[in-house]
Amino acid sequence: MKDREKPARCRRLFTTFFKIGAFTFGGGYAMIPLIQKEAVERNHWVSDHDILDIVAVAESTPGPISINSATFIGYRTAGVAGALCATFGVVLPSFAVILGLSFVLQQFESLQAVKFAFAGIRAGVLALICKALWSMAVQCPKSVLSYAIAAGAFVAVSFFGANVLAVIAASALLGLASVLWVRDAKKEEAAK
């Protein structure tokens, strides 16, 4: 990318992630389909495969997944300036809305219409999370081990209350160990 293109790309990053941050309810997982659509399909900043890696890294690092994803895509697209613009863009709408709502929510929280609106928002968020899960499942490597790791992680967290960070670390170690084992087996086979 040429230096003269950087300001335009930074503005585009800011407006894109501002739009994602402003019109997505339900947190980072609900944003994943929109991030994928904007970053991959519309702007061609990253590939579908990159989105899987971005989500994996963003989930494994401290902080909200949407902010980590925006920062990574911004950095990949326009360096440090791009990372700052994308991050600020995705954070600003939430900050403004929370600031505004904090002043008025207590006055309206007992209204039945407000309760119904939040129930509807929760249902929409669930649909967006399911869409993100489906998109990631379609793109994930298909192997017995990957399905076993996913099922084991689900059971450990859902039914046994396992620490999510420990499950993520154990899943990463299992995945790494399997890749190294397969690589070593291929080397041994090639040496024969």
Residue, then its C-alpha position, 0 to 999 in steps of 0.5 A: m500500500k502506498d503512503r498516500e492511500k493510507p489516510a483513505r484506507c484508515r477512514r474506510l476502516f474507521t467508518t466500516f468498524f463504526k458501522i459494525g459497532a453501531f448496528t450490532f447488538g450482543g457483543g463480539y460473537a454477534m459481530i463476527p458475521l458482520i466483520q466477515k462480510e465487511a472485511v472479506e466480501r465487501n473490502h477484501w482486506v482479509s480472506d475467509h481463512d484469515i477470519l478463522d485465524i483472527v477469531a481464534v487469536a482474538e478469542s485467545t488474547p485478553g479483551p473483547i473479541s470484536i476489539n481484538s478482531a478490529t485491531f488485527i484487521g486494521y493493523r493488517t490493512a494499514g499498520v498502526a494507524g489502521a489498528l487505531c482507526a478500526t479499534f476506535g471505530v468499533v468502540l466509539p458507538s458502544f461507549a456513546v450508547i452506554l454513556g447516554l443510556s446510563f443517564v436514562l435507563q433507570q427512568f424507563e426500565s420498568l416500562q413493559a415496552v422496554k422489557f419487550a424490546f430487550a427480549g427481542i434483542r436477546a433473540g436476535v443476538l442468539a441468531l447472530i451467534c448461531k450464524a457465527l458458529w455455523s460459519m466457523a464450523v463450515q470453515c474449520p478443518k474436518s477431522v475426528l480430532s477437531y470434532a473431539i476437541a470441540a465436543g470435549a470443550f463444550v462438555a467441559v464448560s457447559f456441564f462441568g463448569a470448567n474454566v474457559l481459559a483452561v479449556i482454550a489453553a488445553s484445546a490449543l495445546l491439543g491442536l498444536a500437539s496433533v499438528l506436530w505429530v502429523r508433521d513428524a509422521k510425514k517426515e518419517e514417512a518421507a525419509k523411508 
